[in-house]
Amino acid sequence: FRKKCFENNIYSYKDKKFDSFLKEEIKSQKKRAGIERVIFANSKNNKDWCVVDEKLFQLDEFKLFEQKMKESKVIYFDSEYISDGPQYLYGFYHQDGKFDSIWNADNEEELFQNVLHYCNQYSDHVFIYYSADKGKLDALFKKYNTPIPNGFYDLFFDLKVFLKDYCAFQGCYNFSIKSIEKVFIKQNL
């Protein structure tokens, strides 16, 4: 979208041509609403550091997430890998501050089996990930010809979907984890 704006000599959302361009180029109401939320979050009219669409609180997934938060059963996981190479590390950050990691740079299949075992140990917990991490886990299922157990992903939620579809942050113009992290650090969160 940014590239298309630049091609049409639009360099700011404050440009008089931006609103009509947005309506012409972005046919999806959901995408358009997301862009408008980011613009509002960064406007002079917004007095808060974040904007949250109230629809988020109506989602069954979010209600389940809230329930698991109350039960202290939320784990954020992150995978590390070499581009087009093996995965070697999974980090698990528990809501209570506990941190676990599974590291195996020598045997990816063993890493995978240990990650599966770990997830199964916490099968009543919600696992939060950011965008690509579930894809990396899916790739291991496929690579090692392992069927995904029924219900395995029932409590896995993509944080990027919650954020991108329902939130916007002042000083943040995209939804990369690093951009969002900077906003939270600035807010001392």
C-alpha positions as CSV (number, residue, x, y, z in Angstrom):
1,F,0.0,0.0,0.0
2,R,2.8,2.4,0.9
3,K,4.5,1.7,-2.5
4,K,1.2,2.5,-4.3
5,C,0.8,5.7,-2.3
6,F,4.4,6.8,-3.3
7,E,3.7,5.9,-6.9
8,N,0.7,8.4,-6.7
9,N,2.8,11.1,-5.1
10,I,1.1,10.6,-1.7
11,Y,3.7,10.7,1.1
12,S,1.5,11.4,4.1
13,Y,-1.9,10.3,5.4
14,K,-2.5,14.0,5.8
15,D,-2.3,14.5,2.1
16,K,-5.7,15.7,0.7
17,K,-5.7,12.8,-1.9
18,F,-5.1,10.1,0.8
19,D,-8.7,9.5,1.8
20,S,-10.1,9.0,-1.7
21,F,-7.0,6.9,-2.6
22,L,-7.6,4.7,0.4
23,K,-11.2,4.0,-0.6
24,E,-10.2,3.3,-4.2
25,E,-7.2,1.1,-3.5
26,I,-8.3,-0.9,-0.4
27,K,-11.5,-2.7,-1.2
28,S,-11.5,-4.7,2.0
29,Q,-13.4,-2.9,4.8
30,K,-11.3,-4.8,7.4
31,K,-8.0,-3.6,5.9
32,R,-9.3,-0.1,5.5
33,A,-10.5,0.0,9.1
34,G,-7.0,-1.1,10.2
35,I,-5.3,1.7,8.3
36,E,-7.8,4.2,9.7
37,R,-7.1,2.9,13.2
38,V,-3.4,3.4,12.7
39,I,-4.0,6.9,11.4
40,F,-6.2,7.8,14.3
41,A,-3.8,6.3,16.9
42,N,-1.2,8.7,15.5
43,S,-3.4,11.7,15.1
44,K,-3.6,14.8,17.4
45,N,-7.2,13.7,18.2
46,N,-6.0,10.6,20.0
47,K,-4.9,11.3,23.6
48,D,-4.0,7.7,24.4
49,W,-1.0,5.6,23.4
50,C,-3.1,2.8,22.0
51,V,-6.5,2.3,20.2
52,V,-8.4,-0.9,20.7
53,D,-11.5,-1.8,18.6
54,E,-14.2,-3.0,21.0
55,K,-15.0,-5.9,18.7
56,L,-11.8,-7.6,20.0
57,F,-13.5,-8.2,23.4
58,Q,-16.4,-10.0,21.7
59,L,-14.2,-12.7,20.0
60,D,-14.5,-16.2,21.5
61,E,-10.7,-16.5,21.1
62,F,-10.1,-13.4,23.1
63,K,-12.6,-14.4,25.8
64,L,-10.8,-17.7,26.1
65,F,-7.4,-15.9,26.3
66,E,-8.8,-13.7,29.1
67,Q,-10.0,-16.8,31.0
68,K,-6.6,-18.4,30.7
69,M,-4.9,-15.1,31.8
70,K,-7.0,-15.3,35.0
71,E,-5.9,-18.9,35.5
72,S,-2.2,-17.9,34.8
73,K,-2.2,-20.4,31.9
74,V,-0.7,-18.3,29.1
75,I,2.7,-19.0,27.4
76,Y,4.3,-16.9,24.7
77,F,6.6,-18.9,22.5
78,D,9.2,-17.9,20.0
79,S,11.3,-20.0,17.6
80,E,14.8,-19.2,16.3
81,Y,16.1,-20.6,13.1
82,I,18.6,-19.9,10.3
83,S,16.9,-18.6,7.1
84,D,16.3,-21.6,4.9
85,G,18.1,-23.7,7.5
86,P,17.4,-25.6,10.6
87,Q,15.4,-24.5,13.6
88,Y,17.5,-24.7,16.8
89,L,15.7,-22.9,19.6
90,Y,12.2,-22.5,21.1
91,G,11.7,-20.1,24.0
92,F,8.6,-20.3,26.2
93,Y,7.7,-17.3,28.3
94,H,5.1,-18.1,31.0
95,Q,2.7,-15.4,32.2
96,D,4.2,-15.6,35.7
97,G,7.7,-14.8,34.5
98,K,9.0,-18.3,34.2
99,F,11.1,-19.0,31.1
100,D,11.9,-22.3,29.5
101,S,13.9,-23.0,26.5
102,I,14.6,-26.0,24.2
103,W,17.9,-25.7,22.4
104,N,19.3,-28.3,20.1
105,A,21.5,-27.0,17.3
106,D,22.7,-30.5,16.4
107,N,19.5,-32.5,15.9
108,E,16.4,-30.6,14.6
109,E,14.2,-33.7,14.8
110,E,15.0,-34.2,18.5
111,L,14.3,-30.5,19.0
112,F,10.9,-31.0,17.4
113,Q,10.1,-34.0,19.6
114,N,11.0,-32.0,22.7
115,V,8.9,-29.1,21.6
116,L,5.9,-31.5,21.1
117,H,6.4,-33.0,24.5
118,Y,6.6,-29.6,26.1
119,C,3.4,-28.4,24.4
120,N,1.6,-31.5,25.5
121,Q,2.7,-31.0,29.1
122,Y,0.9,-27.6,29.0
123,S,-2.0,-28.7,26.8
124,D,-4.5,-26.7,29.1
125,H,-2.5,-23.5,28.5
126,V,-2.9,-20.9,25.7
127,F,0.1,-20.6,23.5
128,I,0.6,-17.1,22.0
129,Y,2.9,-16.7,19.1
130,Y,3.7,-14.0,16.6
131,S,3.0,-14.7,13.0
132,A,5.8,-16.9,11.5
133,D,6.4,-19.1,14.6
134,K,3.5,-21.4,14.1
135,G,4.5,-21.8,10.5
136,K,7.9,-22.9,11.6
137,L,6.3,-25.5,13.9
138,D,4.0,-26.6,11.0
139,A,7.1,-27.0,8.8
140,L,8.6,-29.4,11.4
141,F,5.4,-31.5,11.4
142,K,5.6,-31.8,7.7
143,K,9.4,-32.3,7.5
144,Y,9.3,-35.2,10.0
145,N,6.2,-36.7,8.6
146,T,4.3,-36.3,11.8
147,P,0.5,-35.8,11.7
148,I,-0.7,-32.9,13.7
149,P,-2.7,-34.3,16.7
150,N,-6.4,-33.5,16.7
151,G,-6.9,-30.4,18.8
152,F,-3.2,-29.6,19.1
153,Y,-3.6,-26.0,17.9
154,D,-6.9,-25.3,19.6
155,L,-5.2,-23.1,22.2
156,F,-2.7,-21.5,19.9
157,F,-3.4,-17.8,19.1
158,D,-1.5,-15.5,16.7
159,L,-0.8,-12.3,18.6
160,K,-0.3,-10.5,15.3
161,V,-4.0,-11.2,14.3
162,F,-5.3,-9.7,17.5
163,L,-3.0,-6.7,17.1
164,K,-3.3,-6.1,13.4
165,D,-7.1,-6.5,13.2
166,Y,-8.1,-4.7,16.4
167,C,-5.3,-2.5,17.8
168,A,-3.1,0.4,16.8
169,F,-0.3,2.2,18.7
170,Q,0.9,5.7,18.8
171,G,4.3,5.9,17.1
172,C,3.8,2.6,15.3
173,Y,2.9,2.4,11.6
174,N,3.2,-1.3,11.1
175,F,2.7,-4.5,13.0
176,S,6.3,-5.9,13.3
177,I,7.0,-7.2,16.8
178,K,10.0,-4.8,17.0
179,S,7.9,-1.8,16.2
180,I,5.3,-2.7,18.8
181,E,7.9,-3.6,21.4
182,K,9.4,-0.1,21.0
183,V,6.0,1.4,21.8
184,F,5.5,-0.8,24.9
185,I,9.0,0.1,26.1
186,K,8.3,3.8,25.7
187,Q,5.2,3.3,27.8
188,N,7.3,1.4,30.5
189,L,5.3,-1.8,30.0
